[in-house]
Amino acid sequence: MPEYLVEPFDTGPGGLESMQAFINEKAAEGYALAQAVPREDYHWVLLFKR
């Protein structure tokens, strides 16, 4: 498995709760959130490290 994982993410108008659920899913796979980079509107780029 790769040491780093880059995932685009769109929170939508529902807010950051969906992002937290996604981060928890990746944590269950063995990845820790290293950085969250905001883009425009509801778009983010999430960087995970194993």
Buried (B, 14 or more C-beta within 10 A) or exposed (E): EEEEBEBEBEBEEEEEEBBEEBBEEBEEEEBEBEEBEEEEEBEBEBBBEE
